Amino acid sequence: MGNVGDAEALAALRWRRVTQERGYDGDNREQFVAALRDWMAAHAETHIPFVAEKDGAVVGMAWLMVGVRVPTPGAYERRFGDVQSVFVVPELRNDGIGALLIGKLLEAADEKGLEHVTVHSSERAVAFYRRHGFGYQKTSLIRE
């Protein structure tokens, strides 16, 4: 698992993702690193980062968002998870790094006793998540 000390490396991955894969061409990288560090500290209880390293460099990340659900008479503490911001540097994709990240994230979800874990995926990554036990649930609706 990552921590606030990993903010710069995590910000670098997020920056790389949005600049290379989504076409963002901003020049406020240092401001973004500071903002992410502050955000991580403020959301440490609800957003848990997982990092993958190779040769001392952070090359992948995944986040587990932990949310709370309305209590029921049989369960006063109900929590769920959502997989967010999974990214592996393109040159190391298909080397098992994403699988390791998701495996560790799901282990943590189990340890936390989360009722379920969701993911909102790109079409490209659906097969990856299905290989890791995710499936479609017909009762979920999303307002866009």
N, CA and C atoms as an extended XYZ file, in Angstrom:
432
Properties=species:S:1:pos:R:3:atomname:S:1:resname:S:1:resid:I:1 pbc="F F F"
N         0.839       -1.187        0.000 N   MET     1
C         0.000        0.000        0.000 CA  MET     1
C         0.878        1.242        0.000 C   MET     1
N         0.385        2.270       -0.625 N   GLY     2
C         1.101        3.533       -0.661 CA  GLY     2
C         0.700        4.410        0.510 C   GLY     2
N         1.337        5.560        0.588 N   ASN     3
C         1.011        6.535        1.626 CA  ASN     3
C         1.293        7.928        1.092 C   ASN     3
N         1.110        8.939        1.944 N   VAL     4
C         1.296       10.321        1.514 CA  VAL     4
C         2.712       10.533        0.989 C   VAL     4
N         3.682        9.779        1.506 N   GLY     5
C         5.043        9.879        1.009 CA  GLY     5
C         5.179        9.479       -0.452 C   GLY     5
N         4.198        8.733       -0.964 N   ASP     6
C         4.200        8.324       -2.370 CA  ASP     6
C         3.486        9.341       -3.260 C   ASP     6
N         3.084       10.471       -2.694 N   ALA     7
C         2.274       11.436       -3.453 CA  ALA     7
C         2.958       11.888       -4.728 C   ALA     7
N         4.245       12.164       -4.663 N   GLU     8
C         4.925       12.639       -5.868 CA  GLU     8
C         4.923       11.571       -6.959 C   GLU     8
N         5.211       10.331       -6.593 N   ALA     9
C         5.217        9.247       -7.585 CA  ALA     9
C         3.817        8.994       -8.124 C   ALA     9
N         2.817        9.024       -7.247 N   LEU    10
C         1.435        8.820       -7.693 CA  LEU    10
C         0.988        9.967       -8.595 C   LEU    10
N         1.348       11.175       -8.223 N   ALA    11
C         0.997       12.328       -9.057 CA  ALA    11
C         1.668       12.221      -10.423 C   ALA    11
N         2.916       11.740      -10.443 N   ALA    12
C         3.610       11.584      -11.721 CA  ALA    12
C         2.879       10.582      -12.616 C   ALA    12
N         2.383        9.493      -12.027 N   LEU    13
C         1.626        8.524      -12.823 CA  LEU    13
C         0.320        9.117      -13.319 C   LEU    13
N        -0.392        9.822      -12.432 N   ARG    14
C        -1.659       10.448      -12.862 CA  ARG    14
C        -1.377       11.474      -13.952 C   ARG    14
N        -0.321       12.239      -13.776 N   TRP    15
C         0.045       13.257      -14.770 CA  TRP    15
C         0.348       12.589      -16.117 C   TRP    15
N         1.117       11.516      -16.057 N   ARG    16
C         1.458       10.801      -17.294 CA  ARG    16
C         0.202       10.282      -17.973 C   ARG    16
N        -0.704        9.742      -17.179 N   ARG    17
C        -1.938        9.195      -17.754 CA  ARG    17
C        -2.729       10.276      -18.476 C   ARG    17
N        -2.958       11.400      -17.830 N   VAL    18
C        -3.804       12.416      -18.457 CA  VAL    18
C        -3.096       13.145      -19.588 C   VAL    18
N        -1.778       13.261      -19.534 N   THR    19
C        -1.086       13.943      -20.629 CA  THR    19
C        -0.891       13.032      -21.828 C   THR    19
N        -0.542       11.776      -21.589 N   GLN    20
C        -0.259       10.876      -22.706 CA  GLN    20
C        -1.498       10.189      -23.248 C   GLN    20
N        -2.429        9.836      -22.368 N   GLU    21
C        -3.571        9.054      -22.837 CA  GLU    21
C        -4.823        9.893      -23.061 C   GLU    21
N        -4.880       11.040      -22.464 N   ARG    22
C        -6.091       11.849      -22.599 CA  ARG    22
C        -5.835       13.202      -23.249 C   ARG    22
N        -4.585       13.478      -23.602 N   GLY    23
C        -4.290       14.666      -24.365 CA  GLY    23
C        -4.189       15.967      -23.584 C   GLY    23
N        -4.191       15.922      -22.264 N   TYR    24
C        -4.063       17.145      -21.472 CA  TYR    24
C        -2.664       17.698      -21.643 C   TYR    24
N        -2.539       18.989      -21.845 N   ASP    25
C        -1.207       19.565      -22.066 CA  ASP    25
C        -0.910       20.710      -21.097 C   ASP    25
N        -1.403       20.601      -19.876 N   GLY    26
C        -1.165       21.639      -18.873 CA  GLY    26
C         0.278       21.675      -18.423 C   GLY    26
N         0.633       22.754      -17.762 N   ASP    27
C         2.014       22.913      -17.309 CA  ASP    27
C         2.097       23.132      -15.799 C   ASP    27
N         1.091       22.675      -15.077 N   ASN    28
C         1.041       22.899      -13.626 CA  ASN    28
C         1.353       21.631      -12.834 C   ASN    28
N         2.328       20.869      -13.290 N   ARG    29
C         2.659       19.592      -12.654 CA  ARG    29
C         3.005       19.752      -11.174 C   ARG    29
N         3.837       20.726      -10.830 N   GLU    30
C         4.236       20.903       -9.436 CA  GLU    30
C         3.039       21.262       -8.559 C   GLU    30
N         2.157       22.083       -9.087 N   GLN    31
C         0.936       22.441       -8.356 CA  GLN    31
C         0.071       21.193       -8.154 C   GLN    31
N         0.001       20.343       -9.172 N   PHE    32
C        -0.785       19.120       -9.070 CA  PHE    32
C        -0.207       18.178       -8.015 C   PHE    32
N         1.107       18.033       -7.965 N   VAL    33
C         1.748       17.179       -6.964 CA  VAL    33
C         1.377       17.659       -5.566 C   VAL    33
N         1.470       18.950       -5.321 N   ALA    34
C         1.123       19.504       -4.004 CA  ALA    34
C        -0.347       19.272       -3.688 C   ALA    34
N        -1.204       19.474       -4.683 N   ALA    35
C        -2.641       19.281       -4.473 CA  ALA    35
C        -2.958       17.821       -4.164 C   ALA    35
N        -2.313       16.889       -4.879 N   LEU    36
C        -2.566       15.475       -4.628 CA  LEU    36
C        -2.072       15.082       -3.239 C   LEU    36
N        -0.925       15.593       -2.824 N   ARG    37
C        -0.406       15.291       -1.482 CA  ARG    37
C        -1.420       15.750       -0.417 C   ARG    37
N        -1.941       16.960       -0.566 N   ASP    38
C        -2.937       17.474        0.381 CA  ASP    38
C        -4.214       16.641        0.338 C   ASP    38
N        -4.630       16.269       -0.870 N   TRP    39
C        -5.845       15.479       -1.034 CA  TRP    39
C        -5.682       14.113       -0.379 C   TRP    39
N        -4.516       13.490       -0.574 N   MET    40
C        -4.267       12.182        0.023 CA  MET    40
C        -4.325       12.249        1.542 C   MET    40
N        -3.751       13.279        2.114 N   ALA    41
C        -3.776       13.427        3.570 CA  ALA    41
C        -5.208       13.610        4.060 C   ALA    41
N        -6.001       14.382        3.332 N   ALA    42
C        -7.386       14.647        3.738 CA  ALA    42
C        -8.290       13.438        3.538 C   ALA    42
N        -7.935       12.545        2.625 N   HIS    43
C        -8.784       11.394        2.289 CA  HIS    43
C        -8.143       10.056        2.646 C   HIS    43
N        -7.221       10.067        3.578 N   ALA    44
C        -6.482        8.847        3.930 CA  ALA    44
C        -7.386        7.728        4.432 C   ALA    44
N        -8.498        8.059        5.031 N   GLU    45
C        -9.412        7.034        5.554 CA  GLU    45
C       -10.297        6.426        4.477 C   GLU    45
N       -10.502        7.151        3.388 N   THR    46
C       -11.446        6.689        2.373 CA  THR    46
C       -10.805        6.281        1.048 C   THR    46
N        -9.579        6.678        0.799 N   HIS    47
C        -8.921        6.374       -0.472 CA  HIS    47
C        -7.535        5.812       -0.190 C   HIS    47
N        -7.388        4.519       -0.458 N   ILE    48
C        -6.157        3.810       -0.129 CA  ILE    48
C        -5.391        3.532       -1.427 C   ILE    48
N        -4.180        4.081       -1.550 N   PRO    49
C        -3.411        3.825       -2.769 CA  PRO    49
C        -2.580        2.551       -2.671 C   PRO    49
N        -2.442        1.885       -3.792 N   PHE    50
C        -1.571        0.724       -3.926 CA  PHE    50
C        -0.588        1.060       -5.036 C   PHE    50
N         0.676        0.799       -4.802 N   VAL    51
C         1.685        1.127       -5.803 CA  VAL    51
C         2.475       -0.128       -6.172 C   VAL    51
N         2.928       -0.150       -7.411 N   ALA    52
C         3.815       -1.206       -7.889 CA  ALA    52
C         5.141       -0.552       -8.259 C   ALA    52
N         6.221       -1.166       -7.837 N   GLU    53
C         7.550       -0.640       -8.127 CA  GLU    53
C         8.365       -1.652       -8.927 C   GLU    53
N         9.227       -1.113       -9.757 N   LYS    54
C        10.179       -1.940      -10.488 CA  LYS    54
C        11.496       -1.160      -10.539 C   LYS    54
N        12.547       -1.792      -10.084 N   ASP    55
C        13.867       -1.156      -10.055 CA  ASP    55
C        13.830        0.193       -9.335 C   ASP    55
N        13.061        0.278       -8.257 N   GLY    56
C        13.004        1.479       -7.438 CA  GLY    56
C        12.095        2.579       -7.945 C   GLY    56
N        11.434        2.357       -9.076 N   ALA    57
C        10.534        3.368       -9.634 CA  ALA    57
C         9.087        2.882       -9.514 C   ALA    57
N         8.178        3.801       -9.203 N   VAL    58
C         6.754        3.473       -9.162 CA  VAL    58
C         6.265        3.399      -10.601 C   VAL    58
N         5.738        2.222      -10.974 N   VAL    59
C         5.332        1.980      -12.360 CA  VAL    59
C         3.847        1.654      -12.499 C   VAL    59
N         3.141        1.578      -11.382 N   GLY    60
C         1.716        1.283      -11.437 CA  GLY    60
C         1.032        1.702      -10.166 C   GLY    60
N        -0.267        1.929      -10.285 N   MET    61
C        -1.050        2.322       -9.117 CA  MET    61
C        -2.483        1.840       -9.271 C   MET    61
N        -3.145        1.734       -8.139 N   ALA    62
C        -4.580        1.459       -8.075 CA  ALA    62
C        -5.059        2.051       -6.758 C   ALA    62
N        -6.275        2.506       -6.717 N   TRP    63
C        -6.832        3.107       -5.509 CA  TRP    63
C        -8.082        2.341       -5.094 C   TRP    63
N        -8.242        2.130       -3.803 N   LEU    64
C        -9.458        1.553       -3.243 CA  LEU    64
C       -10.179        2.641       -2.473 C   LEU    64
N       -11.339        3.040       -2.976 N   MET    65
C       -12.176        3.996       -2.267 CA  MET    65
C       -13.095        3.196       -1.360 C   MET    65
N       -13.130        3.526       -0.081 N   VAL    66
C       -13.993        2.850        0.887 CA  VAL    66
C       -15.122        3.798        1.255 C   VAL    66
N       -16.344        3.346        1.010 N   GLY    67
C       -17.519        4.143        1.332 CA  GLY    67
C       -18.384        3.431        2.355 C   GLY    67
N       -19.290        4.186        2.941 N   VAL    68
C       -20.210        3.604        3.920 CA  VAL    68
C       -21.606        3.547        3.335 C   VAL    68
N       -22.335        2.532        3.783 N   ARG    69
C       -23.712        2.338        3.338 CA  ARG    69
C       -24.643        2.570        4.516 C   ARG    69
N       -25.879        2.754        4.222 N   VAL    70
C       -26.901        2.947        5.244 CA  VAL    70
C       -27.013        1.669        6.080 C   VAL    70
N       -27.058        1.788        7.409 N   PRO    71
C       -27.169        0.593        8.253 CA  PRO    71
C       -28.488       -0.142        8.031 C   PRO    71
N       -28.456       -1.435        8.337 N   THR    72
C       -29.663       -2.248        8.382 CA  THR    72
C       -29.789       -2.770        9.809 C   THR    72
N       -30.951       -3.295       10.191 N   PRO    73
C       -31.071       -3.837       11.548 CA  PRO    73
C       -30.061       -4.937       11.855 C   PRO    73
N       -29.617       -5.664       10.848 N   GLY    74
C       -28.660       -6.745       11.069 CA  GLY    74
C       -27.209       -6.335       10.893 C   GLY    74
N       -26.984       -5.141       10.378 N   ALA    75
C       -25.609       -4.700       10.126 CA  ALA    75
C       -25.525       -3.191       10.260 C   ALA    75
N       -25.031       -2.744       11.387 N   TYR    76
C       -24.920       -1.302       11.626 CA  TYR    76
C       -23.745       -0.677       10.883 C   TYR    76
N       -22.693       -1.449       10.695 N   GLU    77
C       -21.510       -0.977        9.963 CA  GLU    77
C       -21.478       -1.668        8.608 C   GLU    77
N       -21.764       -0.933        7.560 N   ARG    78
C       -21.747       -1.493        6.211 CA  ARG    78
C       -20.834       -0.639        5.341 C   ARG    78
N       -19.873       -1.291        4.705 N   ARG    79
C       -18.949       -0.551        3.847 CA  ARG    79
C       -18.790       -1.273        2.509 C   ARG    79
N       -18.451       -0.516        1.511 N   PHE    80
C       -18.214       -1.053        0.176 CA  PHE    80
C       -16.954       -0.416       -0.391 C   PHE    80
N       -16.456       -0.955       -1.474 N   GLY    81
C       -15.270       -0.401       -2.106 CA  GLY    81
C       -15.505       -0.104       -3.571 C   GLY    81
N       -14.680        0.781       -4.095 N   ASP    82
C       -14.706        1.101       -5.509 CA  ASP    82
C       -13.258        1.208       -5.988 C   ASP    82
N       -12.929        0.495       -7.048 N   VAL    83
C       -11.596        0.543       -7.631 CA  VAL    83
C       -11.503        1.813       -8.469 C   VAL    83
N       -10.440        2.582       -8.260 N   GLN    84
C       -10.293        3.842       -8.985 CA  GLN    84
C        -8.860        4.024       -9.473 C   GLN    84
N        -8.730        4.730      -10.568 N   SER    85
C        -7.451        5.212      -11.098 CA  SER    85
C        -6.377        4.141      -11.206 C   SER    85
N        -6.727        3.029      -11.800 N   VAL    86
C        -5.739        1.980      -12.038 CA  VAL    86
C        -4.920        2.382      -13.268 C   VAL    86
N        -3.611        2.313      -13.133 N   PHE    87
C        -2.732        2.697      -14.240 CA  PHE    87
C        -1.406        1.977      -14.108 C   PHE    87
N        -0.953        1.409      -15.201 N   VAL    88
C         0.382        0.824      -15.301 CA  VAL    88
C         1.036        1.493      -16.501 C   VAL    88
N         2.298        1.874      -16.354 N   VAL    89
C         2.971        2.540      -17.467 CA  VAL    89
C         2.877        1.653      -18.704 C   VAL    89
N         2.592        2.250      -19.851 N   PRO    90
C         2.336        1.456      -21.060 CA  PRO    90
C         3.437        0.455      -21.417 C   PRO    90
N         4.679        0.813      -21.200 N   GLU    91
C         5.765       -0.082      -21.595 CA  GLU    91
C         5.858       -1.336      -20.721 C   GLU    91
N         5.125       -1.375      -19.607 N   LEU    92
C         5.143       -2.559      -18.737 CA  LEU    92
C         3.779       -3.249      -18.634 C   LEU    92
N         2.857       -2.850      -19.474 N   ARG    93
C         1.554       -3.519      -19.468 CA  ARG    93
C         1.701       -4.943      -19.966 C   ARG    93
N         0.821       -5.792      -19.498 N   ASN    94
C         0.815       -7.221      -19.842 CA  ASN    94
C         1.992       -7.976      -19.224 C   ASN    94
N         2.598       -7.398      -18.184 N   ASP    95
C         3.663       -8.075      -17.438 CA  ASP    95
C         3.181       -8.565      -16.073 C   ASP    95
N         1.872       -8.483      -15.810 N   GLY    96
C         1.322       -8.951      -14.543 CA  GLY    96
C         1.263       -7.909      -13.446 C   GLY    96
N         1.695       -6.689      -13.715 N   ILE    97
C         1.705       -5.640      -12.687 CA  ILE    97
C         0.286       -5.261      -12.291 C   ILE    97
N        -0.584       -5.095      -13.263 N   GLY    98
C        -1.981       -4.762      -12.959 CA  GLY    98
C        -2.646       -5.855      -12.134 C   GLY    98
N        -2.349       -7.098      -12.472 N   ALA    99
C        -2.913       -8.231      -11.728 CA  ALA    99
C        -2.451       -8.208      -10.274 C   ALA    99
N        -1.171       -7.917      -10.057 N   LEU   100
C        -0.667       -7.830       -8.684 CA  LEU   100
C        -1.342       -6.703       -7.917 C   LEU   100
N        -1.497       -5.551       -8.558 N   LEU   101
C        -2.154       -4.414       -7.906 CA  LEU   101
C        -3.589       -4.756       -7.509 C   LEU   101
N        -4.345       -5.301       -8.456 N   ILE   102
C        -5.744       -5.635       -8.168 CA  ILE   102
C        -5.822       -6.730       -7.115 C   ILE   102
N        -4.920       -7.690       -7.156 N   GLY   103
C        -4.897       -8.746       -6.147 CA  GLY   103
C        -4.703       -8.181       -4.749 C   GLY   103
N        -3.736       -7.276       -4.583 N   LYS   104
C        -3.482       -6.662       -3.268 CA  LYS   104
C        -4.669       -5.802       -2.841 C   LYS   104
N        -5.237       -5.074       -3.776 N   LEU   105
C        -6.389       -4.228       -3.473 CA  LEU   105
C        -7.566       -5.078       -2.988 C   LEU   105
N        -7.831       -6.186       -3.680 N   LEU   106
C        -8.953       -7.045       -3.284 CA  LEU   106
C        -8.690       -7.754       -1.958 C   LEU   106
N        -7.430       -8.102       -1.688 N   GLU   107
C        -7.083       -8.653       -0.373 CA  GLU   107
C        -7.414       -7.640        0.725 C   GLU   107
N        -7.048       -6.390        0.504 N   ALA   108
C        -7.335       -5.341        1.491 CA  ALA   108
C        -8.840       -5.161        1.658 C   ALA   108
N        -9.589       -5.238        0.568 N   ALA   109
C       -11.047       -5.116        0.641 CA  ALA   109
C       -11.632       -6.238        1.488 C   ALA   109
N       -11.113       -7.448        1.298 N   ASP   110
C       -11.578       -8.587        2.102 CA  ASP   110
C       -11.226       -8.384        3.576 C   ASP   110
N       -10.003       -7.946        3.845 N   GLU   111
C        -9.582       -7.716        5.230 CA  GLU   111
C       -10.440       -6.654        5.911 C   GLU   111
N       -10.909       -5.683        5.141 N   LYS   112
C       -11.755       -4.621        5.689 CA  LYS   112
C       -13.218       -5.041        5.785 C   LYS   112
N       -13.557       -6.224        5.293 N   GLY   113
C       -14.923       -6.718        5.368 CA  GLY   113
C       -15.902       -5.958        4.492 C   GLY   113
N       -15.449       -5.481        3.353 N   LEU   114
C       -16.330       -4.723        2.472 CA  LEU   114
C       -17.388       -5.642        1.862 C   LEU   114
N       -18.619       -5.155        1.786 N   GLU   115
C       -19.722       -5.964        1.250 CA  GLU   115
C       -19.518       -6.305       -0.218 C   GLU   115
N       -19.062       -5.341       -0.980 N   HIS   116
C       -18.782       -5.570       -2.392 CA  HIS   116
C       -17.790       -4.518       -2.869 C   HIS   116
N       -17.205       -4.783       -4.031 N   VAL   117
C       -16.265       -3.857       -4.650 CA  VAL   117
C       -16.712       -3.657       -6.088 C   VAL   117
N       -16.801       -2.408       -6.494 N   THR   118
C       -17.212       -2.079       -7.855 CA  THR   118
C       -16.029       -1.494       -8.616 C   THR   118
N       -16.177       -1.447       -9.925 N   VAL   119
C       -15.208       -0.761      -10.767 CA  VAL   119
C       -15.965       -0.199      -11.964 C   VAL   119
N       -15.614        0.994      -12.348 N   HIS   120
C       -16.152        1.624      -13.550 CA  HIS   120
C       -14.999        1.641      -14.540 C   HIS   120
N       -15.108        0.812      -15.560 N   SER   121
C       -13.975        0.523      -16.425 CA  SER   121
C       -14.162        1.054      -17.830 C   SER   121
N       -13.034        1.273      -18.491 N   SER   122
C       -13.076        1.515      -19.928 CA  SER   122
C       -13.379        0.177      -20.598 C   SER   122
N       -13.871        0.228      -21.808 N   GLU   123
C       -14.149       -1.011      -22.547 CA  GLU   123
C       -12.882       -1.849      -22.690 C   GLU   123
N       -11.754       -1.196      -22.883 N   ARG   124
C       -10.478       -1.881      -23.083 CA  ARG   124
C       -10.105       -2.760      -21.897 C   ARG   124
N       -10.508       -2.362      -20.682 N   ALA   125
C       -10.086       -3.080      -19.476 CA  ALA   125
C       -11.129       -4.059      -18.937 C   ALA   125
N       -12.290       -4.173      -19.563 N   VAL   126
C       -13.351       -5.045      -19.048 CA  VAL   126
C       -12.867       -6.484      -18.900 C   VAL   126
N       -12.188       -7.013      -19.896 N   ALA   127
C       -11.717       -8.403      -19.825 CA  ALA   127
C       -10.750       -8.590      -18.655 C   ALA   127
N        -9.898       -7.608      -18.404 N   PHE   128
C        -8.966       -7.667      -17.272 CA  PHE   128
C        -9.738       -7.810      -15.961 C   PHE   128
N       -10.743       -6.974      -15.753 N   TYR   129
C       -11.502       -7.029      -14.499 CA  TYR   129
C       -12.318       -8.320      -14.402 C   TYR   129
N       -12.844       -8.786      -15.504 N   ARG   130
C       -13.590      -10.049      -15.481 CA  ARG   130
C       -12.666      -11.202      -15.062 C   ARG   130
N       -11.419      -11.191      -15.500 N   ARG   131
C       -10.457      -12.227      -15.096 CA  ARG   131
C       -10.181      -12.191      -13.595 C   ARG   131
N       -10.469      -11.071      -12.974 N   HIS   132
C       -10.209      -10.922      -11.538 CA  HIS   132
C       -11.489      -10.973      -10.704 C   HIS   132
N       -12.523      -11.574      -11.270 N   GLY   133
C       -13.728      -11.849      -10.507 CA  GLY   133
C       -14.837      -10.824      -10.595 C   GLY   133
N       -14.651       -9.776      -11.360 N   PHE   134
C       -15.712       -8.791      -11.517 CA  PHE   134
C       -16.680       -9.254      -12.591 C   PHE   134
N       -17.930       -8.916      -12.415 N   GLY   135
C       -18.946       -9.259      -13.398 CA  GLY   135
C       -19.995       -8.176      -13.430 C   GLY   135
N       -20.888       -8.277      -14.371 N   TYR   136
C       -21.960       -7.306      -14.494 CA  TYR   136
C       -23.070       -7.630      -13.510 C   TYR   136
N       -23.654       -6.590      -12.941 N   GLN   137
C       -24.810       -6.785      -12.078 CA  GLN   137
C       -25.963       -6.016      -12.697 C   GLN   137
N       -26.960       -6.721      -13.100 N   LYS   138
C       -28.052       -6.114      -13.865 CA  LYS   138
C       -28.883       -5.127      -13.079 C   LYS   138
N       -28.772       -5.115      -11.763 N   THR   139
C       -29.601       -4.214      -10.979 CA  THR   139
C       -28.954       -2.844      -10.760 C   THR   139
N       -27.729       -2.653      -11.241 N   SER   140
C       -27.056       -1.357      -11.079 CA  SER   140
C       -27.416       -0.448      -12.231 C   SER   140
N       -27.832        0.735      -11.902 N   LEU   141
C       -28.128        1.764      -12.909 CA  LEU   141
C       -27.231        2.947      -12.635 C   LEU   141
N       -26.796        3.611      -13.680 N   ILE   142
C       -25.937        4.771      -13.535 CA  ILE   142
C       -26.576        5.957      -14.235 C   ILE   142
N       -26.677        7.056      -13.521 N   ARG   143
C       -27.165        8.294      -14.132 CA  ARG   143
C       -25.961        9.039      -14.665 C   ARG   143
N       -25.969        9.314      -15.940 N   GLU   144
C       -24.826       10.002      -16.566 CA  GLU   144
C       -25.133       11.445      -16.807 C   GLU   144
